Amino acid sequence: MFFGVASFLLIIAISLRITFGRYLNHLPEEKRQICLENFKSYLRWIAGWKFSFLKLSRWDRAIDYFIKWGKKNYSGWTVWLFYLMSLCYLYLALSGMFFAWFVPRGLFGFPLLLHVAAGALFAITLTVILFLKARYYLPERLKASSGLSSGPGFWCPLLKKSLPRTYIQAVAFWLFALTGFLLAASTLGSMLPYFNYPAQLFFFHIHRWSALVSVLSAILGLEAMIVE
Amino acid sequence: MKVQPERKENCLKVRWKKAFQIALLTLSLTIFIFAVLSISRRLEAKNQSGQAEVIKLRAVEKKEWSGSQLSPLHRIPLNDELNQKIVPAAPDGLPFSSRYSCEPCHSYSALSQGTHFNLKQRPAVDRRAEPWFLVDDKTGVQLPVSFQKYPGFWSPEQLGLSDWKFVTLFGRHLSGGGPGEPQDEFQTPDSRWTVSGKLEINCLGCHHRSPLQDHSEWVKQVMRENFRWAATAASGLGEVVGMASRLPSTWTVADGPNPDDHEWAVVPQVKYNLNLFDSKNNALLDLSRPENERCLACHSISPRKANSRAELERDVHLAAGLRCVDCHRNDLSHEMVRGFEGERLARSSLKSYDYTCAGCHLGQKPEKGGFGWTGKLGAPRPAHKGIPKVHFERLSCTVCHSGLLPEKEPQEVYTARANRLGIFGKAIWTSEYPLLYEPVYVREADRKIYPERIMWPAFWAEKKGKELIPLDSEEVFRVAPEAFSLKQEVAALLNALLPLREGDFYPAACISEFLFEPDANGGLKVRPLRKAVFSGKEARRQVLLVQVRDSEVKPLLPVFDPEEAPPEIEEKIQRTLESLKPLAGGRQPVFLINKYVYGIAEGYLEKKEKEGEPATEPALGFLEGEDFQPLLSSFQVRNLALLGDGPETLTEEQVELALKKISAASPEKEFAYIAGGFLFTLEKGGRLRASEHPAARAITWPLGHNVRPAQQALGKNGCTDCHSPGSKIFFGKVEAGSPLKTLHRESKLSSDLMKTGPLFQFLFGLTFLFRPAFKLVLAGCVLLMGLILLAVVLKLTGRTAGLSGEDSSPQGRS
């Protein structure tokens, strides 16, 4: 119950934060501040979306954009790994969160079977992608590339300045990698005949909270790395 | 012009005001009348009852336990049912009454509400227990009976079973009390309680530690309707002779013994064992918490395939030195802890959770009402290594730890109460019916899976629309005896021929590839022959009388030439025909051979030439006029051959015949036979038709024992104990056991009962073939990811500590 509520609120919160930040970026720099006026106009802006995101054409465009982005950032066969990882991750996140929120029993049946299979593919592809891409998010690289930010930064109202986009990208990347590691390790641990019931419970909780952080980092990564 | 409307308005106002006043007056009057009537009625009722107002006070319940852990030697006076002290040496004494003997110290009324006694009004029955079974193997009836209302369980009221009938049927394994002590308003005309006495709670049946305590004696006395004498005889305190069942229904205890009848209608009398009494006529009773043997008299279970007791495994808790009552505890209320999770106790002061599997092995946290300690009674804490937590949420502990290990099909078992185990004597008491099976795994309402026993009801019924009303099996047999008495007639024939036994050879009958022999109960036992006596199309139509010694079989009447019949054979023919006389029923027993007929005339063997065609085979039979009738009709031989040595007692042909007979007796009604998960009715053409019906569905009830140790628990050898494409747990075939030999039997997969879906379980099981590889790959991924992350962490740490990168340069340091 706690997990359900916490995960739901956190996902909503980060989505709102990202969209609010995006809204603030549209404003002139002197007007970028947290105030009721801005919040009201943000809500009006969001309300203006209505149900436009349900339009099929938007999804088509988004997928096209995603595919293009993949081709641009991954060379040769590695792009397929990226697509496979994304697809598996999408299913893992959707099935995991749906059952955690709406089914008291948790994940079971055929969705569980698919979850296990997708989980294996995700672990493999994530490992390879980590091999291929980790070097670009190392601290020294970040410093070098921070001045050459590939887009507008993240406006931080508390610091009253834009954070370099690469920092956010690195945070999202390493969080995603770390939680991916924890997800795979907790799955492996619960399958090995060495851990007793309390350990099984521990693995279960590690798995679900890692999954939540992973989803949050994926949302952040989507915003910072992929969406322009 | 303006005045008139104002007047009108005023008039209207006045009228409304008056109408309102009238309405208010009427309402007040009605309320007044109602109040007066109510008060007067109450006063009248109070006067009629003549009772003062009950003052509701409730004191703290009396504590009867002294605080000692000892069970004292009970040196106590015994009282009879008239509350008179028993003098064991006195002639014609009455048996002791537990109500009046135990009551001075233990509240009989309190303990009579206990689990074993209060069958009719048990307050909190949280889950199904094994029902009683109304069994009649002649008519193929096995019907679950219970006072508790669950789907598929028939209540005694529905079956027209009075308390008297219930006790005479099931008293063998009752502990007394409840239906054994009905109040006067529940006594029915068919009852003989004044003769038999009440079946009081048999306290000694459980608590008596004496080696003289004998459950078989209890059964014997109950079967003789010696209800008031049963506890005394079973305890060994006295010997009881006589049978209340043979006494006239007008007899009472006050009438005393009948000096004119010492052989047949002998009045039950008790002769006390004086060694068990002291000089003050106090009985010396060693009473304590019940021993395991006392519980097992009614609660033992054994697989049918076991050939001896030595093959059986013991419950791990008993093997560890625990007693049944260590877990199944009770206080004075005698409300037993059954030990399953979620059990609710209505009267007991015990916390039921503490005595569940988890209660002893895992403990319960104090905030949830437990003591917070594990290891009660020395219970080890289970590690359950590598078992995902879903197993503990969806399975009861007993799934992996209790009952027989699963095989491809559930195994047939005997249980003490259903199959009459634990009763010893010359007769064989164990009954083949009902047919019970274990283990099947069933998902219950709490969505957990439990191991259970299963049986399919079989009974004759009147069909009223969709409703079925069970018929009395005795009535069914009375209407269609020829449909049911196949084995009885063969048994009667063989018993009639018993005088022909020669040394160790005794008469038997060969039908098809089976040998039918008389058993000790006057019944029939069947075993297959190594080689069929007959072959070809005629095999199922012929019967051959033989003599048997162990596995040696020879014809009863050897082959001979009737033209030159040896005198010893003729003498044997004469003895055989004379033996058949009691079965002849006015017909003449004869032996046909070739063109001759042997018969008996005026006490002598008579040999005549047969009229018509000569006999193709020698045959024994009966002559009615000129008509030769074989010993067994073709219907009998055909169906006996079909039944053979199988567990079934009926064939479809028998059911068809019986339904025709019953329908002919009551043409306006529709009848059916239920067996093996199907409802059998007659089509318009008179043929048997099988269809599904809710009343034909199997019933199940959870099992708890025998508990297997951790080393023999499912999952000990890994996940594939249960999860594999050919798993016995999920793909075991559960086929209905039935008294009817038929192809129409309900058949299911175990996974159907678990409601898990066989396709999913198959695919899920399949994944376990790849699990080792999957684990290796996952381990590789985890290792690589871990190394990369570790490298990054090390790098960051190094930079932060100035061990690497730009900051480690001498300039940086300065």
HADDOCK unambig.tbl for C-alpha pairs under 7 A between the chains (distance, minus, plus):
assign (segid A and resid 109 and name CA) (segid B and resid 760 and name CA) 6.74 0.50 0.50
assign (segid A and resid 110 and name CA) (segid B and resid 760 and name CA) 6.60 0.50 0.50
assign (segid A and resid 113 and name CA) (segid B and resid 764 and name CA) 6.85 0.50 0.50
assign (segid A and resid 120 and name CA) (segid B and resid 778 and name CA) 6.88 0.50 0.50
assign (segid A and resid 123 and name CA) (segid B and resid 778 and name CA) 6.95 0.50 0.50
assign (segid A and resid 123 and name CA) (segid B and resid 781 and name CA) 6.36 0.50 0.50
assign (segid A and resid 124 and name CA) (segid B and resid 781 and name CA) 6.11 0.50 0.50
assign (segid A and resid 127 and name CA) (segid B and resid 781 and name CA) 5.93 0.50 0.50
assign (segid A and resid 127 and name CA) (segid B and resid 784 and name CA) 6.87 0.50 0.50
assign (segid A and resid 127 and name CA) (segid B and resid 785 and name CA) 5.83 0.50 0.50
assign (segid A and resid 181 and name CA) (segid B and resid 782 and name CA) 6.08 0.50 0.50
assign (segid A and resid 181 and name CA) (segid B and resid 785 and name CA) 6.15 0.50 0.50
assign (segid A and resid 181 and name CA) (segid B and resid 786 and name CA) 6.82 0.50 0.50
assign (segid A and resid 184 and name CA) (segid B and resid 778 and name CA) 6.82 0.50 0.50
assign (segid A and resid 184 and name CA) (segid B and resid 782 and name CA) 6.28 0.50 0.50
assign (segid A and resid 185 and name CA) (segid B and resid 782 and name CA) 5.95 0.50 0.50
assign (segid A and resid 188 and name CA) (segid B and resid 775 and name CA) 6.51 0.50 0.50
assign (segid A and resid 188 and name CA) (segid B and resid 778 and name CA) 6.61 0.50 0.50
assign (segid A and resid 188 and name CA) (segid B and resid 779 and name CA) 6.85 0.50 0.50
assign (segid A and resid 190 and name CA) (segid B and resid 386 and name CA) 6.16 0.50 0.50
assign (segid A and resid 190 and name CA) (segid B and resid 388 and name CA) 6.40 0.50 0.50
assign (segid A and resid 191 and name CA) (segid B and resid 386 and name CA) 5.93 0.50 0.50
assign (segid A and resid 192 and name CA) (segid B and resid 386 and name CA) 5.42 0.50 0.50
assign (segid A and resid 193 and name CA) (segid B and resid 385 and name CA) 5.25 0.50 0.50
assign (segid A and resid 193 and name CA) (segid B and resid 386 and name CA) 3.78 0.50 0.50
assign (segid A and resid 194 and name CA) (segid B and resid 385 and name CA) 5.48 0.50 0.50
assign (segid A and resid 194 and name CA) (segid B and resid 386 and name CA) 5.81 0.50 0.50
assign (segid A and resid 195 and name CA) (segid B and resid 385 and name CA) 4.82 0.50 0.50
assign (segid A and resid 195 and name CA) (segid B and resid 386 and name CA) 5.41 0.50 0.50
assign (segid A and resid 196 and name CA) (segid B and resid 383 and name CA) 5.13 0.50 0.50
assign (segid A and resid 196 and name CA) (segid B and resid 384 and name CA) 5.44 0.50 0.50
assign (segid A and resid 196 and name CA) (segid B and resid 385 and name CA) 4.09 0.50 0.50
assign (segid A and resid 196 and name CA) (segid B and resid 386 and name CA) 6.25 0.50 0.50
assign (segid A and resid 197 and name CA) (segid B and resid 383 and name CA) 6.66 0.50 0.50
assign (segid A and resid 197 and name CA) (segid B and resid 384 and name CA) 6.09 0.50 0.50
assign (segid A and resid 197 and name CA) (segid B and resid 385 and name CA) 6.57 0.50 0.50
assign (segid A and resid 197 and name CA) (segid B and resid 389 and name CA) 6.90 0.50 0.50
assign (segid A and resid 200 and name CA) (segid B and resid 388 and name CA) 6.29 0.50 0.50
assign (segid A and resid 200 and name CA) (segid B and resid 389 and name CA) 6.43 0.50 0.50
assign (segid A and resid 201 and name CA) (segid B and resid 389 and name CA) 6.83 0.50 0.50
